[in-house]
Amino acid sequence: HGGFLDAVSAGFLRQTEVARQMLADEAAGRLREGTVMGGGKVAEDLLWTAAGGGDPEIVRMALERIDWPREDSRWDWALWQAFTCDGGIELGLACFGLLLNRADPNQSQSGRTMLHTVMARGEKEHLPYAEMLLDAGARTDIRDDLLQSTALGWACRWGRVHFVKLLLKRGADPVETDAEPWATPTAWAQKMKHDKVLAVLREHGGQSD
């Protein structure tokens, strides 16, 4: 009945060859109307959806045709999609790594970086995402606008002991004397009653009261 996949669907459904053909059709000027959203480019639709679906090959093909600067805010959505990848951790990490080769790990929205987001949403199995961000140069001293907290503060607020240990191992400040009194790592752990987090902070010289 004339139905066809658009670029968004091809990315999410990991239709690698369909995506390859779309890119070729676009380059040849024969792209079917309705393949992309809002008059955009095939690569742009494929990038974030393939990251969300978990297809590193489509992500690679899309990246070859994208020239966004490292600080472009559009990278953030693609990174988020890879972090929440429907294809599982392994495929998500593969896509995440490809994106981090091009994106600034410290870009932010209202001061919230991707590292902040991983701290709040990630479970223990998401440790490799945090490690990858830190390896790419993610800073641990950036504070978001709402909670006035670093990534360590976020990890303490949400009780992510695994992330707290990682950040401290990577040199994050356990005390943060420059923070608002209510926004220090210890203050968040105490307020949210995360005793295991408090114990880890004390082991690393954090405040005890």
C-alpha positions in Angstrom: 0.0 0.0 0.0 3.0 2.3 -0.4 4.3 2.3 3.1 8.0 2.7 3.6 10.6 3.2 6.4 11.7 6.8 7.1 15.2 7.5 8.5 14.1 7.7 12.1 12.5 4.2 11.9 15.5 2.8 10.0 17.8 4.0 12.8 15.7 2.7 15.7 15.1 -0.7 13.9 18.8 -1.1 13.1 18.1 -1.4 9.4 21.7 -0.9 8.3 21.4 -1.5 4.6 18.2 0.5 4.4 20.1 3.4 6.0 23.0 3.0 3.6 20.6 3.2 0.7 18.9 6.3 2.1 22.3 8.1 2.4 23.2 7.1 -1.2 19.8 8.2 -2.5 20.2 11.6 -0.7 23.7 12.0 -2.3 22.3 11.2 -5.7 19.3 13.6 -5.3 16.7 10.9 -5.5 15.7 10.7 -1.8 12.0 9.8 -1.4 9.8 12.6 0.1 9.1 12.0 3.7 12.2 10.1 4.5 13.5 12.8 6.8 11.8 15.0 9.4 11.3 18.7 8.8 13.5 19.1 5.8 16.6 17.9 7.6 19.4 15.5 6.6 19.3 11.7 6.6 22.5 11.5 8.6 21.0 13.7 11.3 17.9 11.6 11.7 20.0 8.4 11.6 22.6 9.5 14.2 20.4 9.8 17.2 18.0 7.0 16.3 20.7 4.5 15.5 22.4 5.4 18.8 19.1 4.7 20.5 18.5 1.5 18.6 22.1 0.3 19.0 23.6 0.2 15.5 27.2 1.3 15.6 27.6 0.9 11.8 24.8 3.3 11.1 26.2 5.7 13.6 29.6 5.5 11.8 27.9 6.2 8.4 26.0 9.1 9.8 29.1 10.6 11.5 30.9 10.6 8.2 28.3 13.1 6.9 28.0 15.3 10.0 30.3 18.3 10.6 28.8 19.7 13.9 31.4 21.4 16.1 32.3 19.5 19.3 30.3 21.9 21.5 27.1 21.6 19.4 24.1 20.9 21.7 22.8 18.3 19.3 25.4 15.8 20.4 23.7 15.7 23.8 20.5 14.1 22.5 22.5 11.5 20.6 24.6 10.7 23.7 21.4 10.3 25.7 20.0 7.9 23.2 23.1 5.8 23.3 23.0 5.8 27.1 19.4 4.6 27.1 20.0 2.3 24.1 17.3 -0.3 23.4 19.9 -2.7 22.1 21.6 -3.2 25.4 24.7 -2.0 27.2 27.3 -3.4 24.8 25.8 -1.8 21.7 25.0 1.4 23.5 28.6 1.7 24.7 29.8 1.2 21.1 27.6 4.0 19.9 28.5 6.2 22.9 32.2 5.8 22.2 31.8 6.8 18.6 29.9 9.9 19.6 32.4 10.9 22.2 35.1 10.9 19.6 33.4 13.9 18.2 31.4 15.5 21.0 32.6 17.7 23.9 31.9 15.6 27.1 31.4 18.8 29.1 28.7 20.4 27.0 25.7 21.2 29.3 22.1 22.2 29.6 21.6 24.5 32.5 24.9 23.3 33.8 23.9 19.7 33.7 26.5 17.6 31.8 26.2 14.1 30.5 28.2 12.9 33.5 25.5 14.4 35.8 22.8 12.5 33.9 24.7 9.2 34.1 25.1 9.8 37.9 21.3 10.2 38.4 20.1 7.5 36.0 22.8 4.9 35.8 22.9 1.6 37.7 26.1 -0.4 38.4 26.1 -1.8 34.9 26.4 1.7 33.5 29.8 2.3 35.1 31.5 2.0 31.7 29.6 5.0 30.5 30.9 7.1 33.3 34.4 5.7 32.8 34.2 6.5 29.1 33.1 10.1 29.8 36.0 10.6 32.3 38.5 9.1 29.9 37.2 11.6 27.3 37.9 14.5 29.6 34.6 15.0 31.5 35.1 17.4 34.4 34.1 16.6 37.9 33.9 20.2 39.1 31.0 21.5 37.0 27.9 22.4 38.9 24.4 22.4 37.5 22.1 25.4 37.9 19.3 23.7 39.8 21.0 21.6 42.5 24.2 23.6 42.4 26.0 20.3 42.6 28.8 18.5 40.9 28.5 15.0 39.4 29.7 13.6 42.7 27.0 15.6 44.5 24.4 14.0 42.1 25.8 10.5 42.7 25.5 11.1 46.5 22.0 12.5 46.2 20.8 9.4 44.3 22.8 7.0 46.4 24.9 5.6 43.5 27.7 4.1 45.6 29.4 2.6 42.5 29.7 6.1 40.9 30.8 7.7 44.2 33.7 5.3 44.4 34.6 5.8 40.7 34.6 9.6 40.9 36.6 9.6 44.1 39.1 7.2 42.6 39.4 9.6 39.6 40.2 12.6 41.8 36.8 14.2 42.6 36.9 16.4 45.7 35.0 14.7 48.5 34.6 17.9 50.6 33.9 20.7 48.1 34.5 23.6 50.4 33.4 25.9 47.6 29.9 24.4 47.5 26.8 25.8 49.1 26.5 24.0 52.5 23.4 22.1 51.4 25.0 21.1 48.1 28.1 19.3 49.2 28.4 15.5 48.6 28.1 14.8 52.4 25.1 17.1 52.7 23.3 15.2 50.0 24.1 11.8 51.4 22.9 12.9 54.8 19.7 14.5 53.6 18.8 11.4 51.5 19.9 9.0 54.2 22.4 7.1 52.1 24.6 5.6 54.8 26.8 3.6 52.5 27.6 6.7 50.5 28.5 8.5 53.7 30.8 5.7 54.7 32.7 5.9 51.4 33.0 9.7 51.6 34.5 9.4 55.1 37.0 6.9 53.9 38.2 9.5 51.4 38.3 12.4 53.8 34.8 13.7 53.4 33.0 15.6 56.2 31.7 13.5 59.1 29.0 15.9 60.2 
